[in-house]
């Protein structure tokens, strides 16, 4: 049963992960969003006190 021999399959697994880890991260890091986030307004909205009619 050659499937139980880990020698060639382990090497294939390691080389595959090495390829994935060297090719994919630069592609993912280079991705740019189509809509850049705009900065939020730093002014706080003016809040008014609530007059409680029953208190």
N, C-alpha and C positions, 0 to 999 in steps of 0.2 A: 504494500500500500504506500505509494510514494507521497500521498498527501500528508502523511504523518511525519515526514522528514522536514523539520523546521528550517533547515539550512537555506534552501533557495527562497522559500516564502518569506522568511524573516528579512532577508536582504531586499527583496522586492518591496516589502512593506516600508522598510527604512528609506529606501531610495524614493519611493513615491511620496512619503511625507516630506523628505528634504526638498523635492521639487515643488510640492504645494507650498511649503514655508518660504521658498525663495521667490516664487513667481507671484503668488496671490497677494501678500501684504503690500507690496508697492502699488499694485493696481487698486487695492481697497483704500490706501492712504491718499492716492491721487484723485479719488472721486470727489467731485465738487457738487454741492447742492445747487439746484437751479434757483432757489429763492434764499438769498442770504438773510439771516435774521436781523431785524432792525433793532436798535437799542430802545429800551423801554423809556417812557417818560419818567424823569426823576422827581417831578413835582408830585406831592401827595394831594389827593383830592380833598377839597374842603368838606368836612363833615359837620353837620349841624346836630345839636342835641335834639333828642326826641321828647316832646312834651307828652308825658303820660297823663291821659285824662282821668284816670281812676286813682292816682296817687296823690 
